[in-house]
Amino acid sequence: MSLKNIEQVRDWMLQAIEKADSNKLNLDKLFAITKTCEGVFSSVKLQLSYNHMRGEEPNIKFLEDCNKGIPLKEEPKRIK
């Protein structure tokens, strides 16, 4: 399994929850999966915070690979 972006990680975690709910996955394995996802999400948050602290625009492929959003008409205001 190769998880390339945040959407894939989220889907993997939700599938694990569904499997555990239907008794196809034991709770120890579910706990390990959710802790792993928590670590991944925390590292992304840290990178976003660091970019913000330095006044840099984030360039996080893990997030950008799944971004299908519509560009804003106005640039968001930066907190100084």
Secondary structure, 3 states (H helix, E strand, C coil): CCCCCHHHHHHHHHHHHHHHHCCCCCHHHHHHHHHHHHHHHHHHHHHHHHHHHHCCCCCCHHHHCCCCCCCCCCCCCCCC
